[in-house]
Amino acid sequence: MVKVAIFGASGYVAGELIRLLLQHSSVELALIASESHKGKFLHQLHPNLRKIFNYRLEGYDLEKASKCDIAFVSSSYNSSLRLVPALLKRGLKVIDLTPMFRLKDPADYIRYYGFSHPHPDILKKAVYGLPELNRSEIKDAELVSCPGCIATSSILALYPLVKEGIVDSTVIIDSKMGSSGSGSKNSFSSIHSQRANSIRAYKPINHRHTPEIEQELARIKKTKIALSAHAVDIVRGLLATLHCFIEKEVEIKDLWRIYRTYYVNEKFIRIVREERGIYRYPDPKNLIGSNFCDIGFEIDESNRRLVLISALDNLVKGAAGNAVQCMNIMFGFDEAEGLYSSSPFPI
Ligand SMILES: NC(=O)c1ccc[n+]([C@@H]2O[C@H](COP(=O)([O-])OP(=O)(O)OC[C@H]3O[C@@H](n4cnc5c(N)ncnc54)[C@H](OP(=O)(O)O)[C@@H]3O)[C@@H](O)[C@H]2O)c1
């Protein structure tokens, strides 16, 4: 059994990590640590787990963690900057779900996060945890830094088309995000009276996932990303609409062929494009609780535009599920262990 520690236990992402890892056949949840809720029962924070797992939350105990094989860090940014180096030093493998180790260029932390990164040496060795692109590096990584949810949906939709030289070097991304994307800690912008009945442009420019997307696509071809993010009145899920301009002529059948070629063996990517009906394009409603990313496409010939539609559950393929997928790769388990299930339907 692989011994797992989780930091940031009271958060939404940690709750999903625990739920998924309880379904895993080869994992022991050895330490579930909460800074703010030490001593409480797990089900007091995650009521869905009542009678599933009886556990009293512990504090951020590094000595106890050092007896584990791997730690998931799903905490605040400051906690991650403190915990990740300490856990690596103790010889654990680490999967960080915060953005603190995603970017290779320390200057991006100044530009997008407003601080000078204290561990540029660790940034160099962190592996960007997107299994569909970086599987072999994840396998041998000491530190995996999981992508942001908008980045995951966007990169997975774009990667085959950028690789095949189909799209122009500028891509416009319009994303719509549910309220769980901003975590469980209250802020004025996330209270019900502000979120309900609203579609709010919360980050029309300078979104923090921009440099991640550019960084990963630059490994194939330099691509400029213009990302605008909107908060919509759903709890879970995200839908990204990507507007790409055509570099190389394609027909719908070519797009089918390309996506099939790249993703035929990917368990968690589904191509969703039907001729008619309400399910013809991806919809996050059909992904809640699952680790799938659904990708659809259309060609707008009159504008030489490709429209890509990518959806996922921000807490699963956008965070916890993707992290478990990375752990499976790191320990040589079946990549889908603990993860291969659909969302309930209808929901
Ligand atoms: N929500 C998403 O869709 C999503 C997707 C991808 C990545 N992420 C990233 O995953 C991490 C966790 O996200 P989340 O949605 O689970 O957030 P969350 O619900 O707000 O939880 C964050 C947890 O961090 C811990 N924490 C420690 N010090 C804190 C502080 N000073 N302020 C706030 N929290 C503090 C808390 O856990 P304890 O007190 O229990 O330790 C808290 O529950 C974040 O870094 C986020 O950027 C989130």
The ligand as a Tripos MOL2 file, in Angstrom:
@<TRIPOS>MOLECULE
LIG
   48    52     1     0     0
SMALL
NO_CHARGES

@<TRIPOS>ATOM
      1 N1        -11.0870   24.8950   -6.7100 N.am      1 LIG1
      2 C1        -10.6130   24.5370   -7.8770 C.2       1 LIG1
      3 O1        -11.3680   24.3570   -8.8470 O.2       1 LIG1
      4 C2         -9.1410   24.3290   -8.0620 C.ar      1 LIG1
      5 C3         -8.6960   23.7520   -9.2440 C.ar      1 LIG1
      6 C4         -7.3210   23.5510   -9.4280 C.ar      1 LIG1
      7 C5         -6.4460   23.9310   -8.4320 C.ar      1 LIG1
      8 N2         -6.9000   24.5190   -7.3000 N.ar      1 LIG1
      9 C6         -5.9240   24.9010   -6.2740 C.3       1 LIG1
     10 O2         -5.9780   23.9320   -5.2450 O.3       1 LIG1
     11 C7         -5.7500   24.5450   -3.9750 C.3       1 LIG1
     12 C8         -6.9240   24.2420   -3.0570 C.3       1 LIG1
     13 O3         -8.0910   24.7580   -3.6770 O.3       1 LIG1
     14 P1         -9.5110   24.6370   -2.9830 P.3       1 LIG1
     15 O4        -10.5010   25.0200   -4.0150 O.co2     1 LIG1
     16 O5         -9.6410   23.3550   -2.2710 O.co2     1 LIG1
     17 O6         -9.4130   25.8300   -1.9370 O.3       1 LIG1
     18 P2        -10.1590   25.9850   -0.5420 P.3       1 LIG1
     19 O7        -11.4320   25.2210   -0.5510 O.co2     1 LIG1
     20 O8        -10.2230   27.4430   -0.2620 O.co2     1 LIG1
     21 O9         -9.1530   25.2770    0.4470 O.3       1 LIG1
     22 C9         -7.8390   25.6900    0.6320 C.3       1 LIG1
     23 C10        -7.3370   25.0770    1.9220 C.3       1 LIG1
     24 O10        -6.0400   25.5730    2.1980 O.3       1 LIG1
     25 C11        -5.8360   25.5880    3.6190 C.3       1 LIG1
     26 N3         -5.2760   26.8340    4.0870 N.ar      1 LIG1
     27 C12        -4.1670   26.9340    4.8440 C.ar      1 LIG1
     28 N4         -3.8880   28.1930    5.0850 N.ar      1 LIG1
     29 C13        -4.8330   28.9430    4.4990 C.ar      1 LIG1
     30 C14        -5.0800   30.3350    4.4080 C.ar      1 LIG1
     31 N5         -4.2670   31.2350    4.9930 N.pl3     1 LIG1
     32 N6         -6.1450   30.7560    3.7090 N.ar      1 LIG1
     33 C15        -6.9570   29.8720    3.0990 C.ar      1 LIG1
     34 N7         -6.7460   28.5210    3.1520 N.ar      1 LIG1
     35 C16        -5.7050   28.0740    3.8410 C.ar      1 LIG1
     36 C17        -7.1850   25.3460    4.2350 C.3       1 LIG1
     37 O11        -7.1470   24.0210    4.6470 O.3       1 LIG1
     38 P3         -6.7930   23.5690    6.1420 P.3       1 LIG1
     39 O12        -6.9760   24.7290    7.0550 O.co2     1 LIG1
     40 O13        -7.7840   22.4910    6.3480 O.co2     1 LIG1
     41 O14        -5.3770   23.1170    6.1090 O.co2     1 LIG1
     42 C18        -8.1500   25.5040    3.1070 C.3       1 LIG1
     43 O15        -9.2810   24.7020    3.2570 O.3       1 LIG1
     44 C19        -5.5940   26.0510   -4.2330 C.3       1 LIG1
     45 O16        -4.2440   26.3910   -4.2440 O.3       1 LIG1
     46 C20        -6.2030   26.2390   -5.6200 C.3       1 LIG1
     47 O17        -5.5810   27.2920   -6.3210 O.3       1 LIG1
     48 C21        -8.2320   24.7050   -7.0810 C.ar      1 LIG1
@<TRIPOS>BOND
     1     1     2 1
     2     2     3 2
     3     2     4 1
     4     4     5 ar
     5     4    48 ar
     6     5     6 ar
     7     6     7 ar
     8     7     8 ar
     9     8     9 1
    10     8    48 ar
    11     9    10 1
    12     9    46 1
    13    10    11 1
    14    11    12 1
    15    11    44 1
    16    12    13 1
    17    13    14 1
    18    14    15 2
    19    14    16 1
    20    14    17 1
    21    17    18 1
    22    18    19 2
    23    18    20 1
    24    18    21 1
    25    21    22 1
    26    22    23 1
    27    23    24 1
    28    23    42 1
    29    24    25 1
    30    25    26 1
    31    25    36 1
    32    26    27 ar
    33    26    35 ar
    34    27    28 ar
    35    28    29 ar
    36    29    30 ar
    37    29    35 ar
    38    30    31 1
    39    30    32 ar
    40    32    33 ar
    41    33    34 ar
    42    34    35 ar
    43    36    37 1
    44    36    42 1
    45    37    38 1
    46    38    39 2
    47    38    40 1
    48    38    41 1
    49    42    43 1
    50    44    45 1
    51    44    46 1
    52    46    47 1
@<TRIPOS>SUBSTRUCTURE
     1 LIG1         1 GROUP 0 **** ****
